[in-house]
Amino acid sequence: MNDSLTHEEMAMPKKMRLEIPVGAIESDSGSHALDILSVIFVIFVLYIGKKLIDKFFNWILKEDK
């Protein structure tokens, strides 16, 4: 059986890259499901971080009044 992929191409993991205005997230685990879960996890962590920062600044601003 003659495959169209060479040995080097088969050994290289596939990469997934998500570019956003502040940077890029790249995952090359080789498993698309794991790549997608990694990106979702990073987005979730950033979302939670934003909510915590917003809550902190709202608390600081209410204290100043």
Secondary structure, 3 states (H helix, E strand, C coil): CCCCCCHHHHHCCCCEEEEECCEEEEECCCCHHHHHHHHHHHHHHHHHHHHHHHHHHHHHHHHHC
